[in-house]
Amino acid sequence: MFFTILIITQVTNYMLHTSTKLQMASVVCVQNLTWAEDEGAAERQTRLREMGVCKILQQLLTTTDTALFEK
């Protein structure tokens, strides 16, 4: 559990970073963390929501960078 929170915290930080490459990488991490077939996915999805990841993803939808938008 501790490592999950630590990872999500770091991923969240990278989602807010000014570097588009770090933002894209963090979005891929979120995709991997929420893969439904993986054990513990539901818990991770809940934790991601609680830590505001959904709101950050909504903010990233306003990007002008097409590569980031497509992720």
HELIX and SHEET records of a PDB file:
HELIX    1   1 PHE A    2  MET A   15  1                                  14    
HELIX    2   2 THR A   20  LEU A   33  1                                  14    
HELIX    3   3 ALA A   41  GLU A   50  1                                  10    
HELIX    4   4 VAL A   53  LEU A   60  1                                   8    
HELIX    5   5 THR A   66  GLU A   70  1                                   5    
END                                                                             
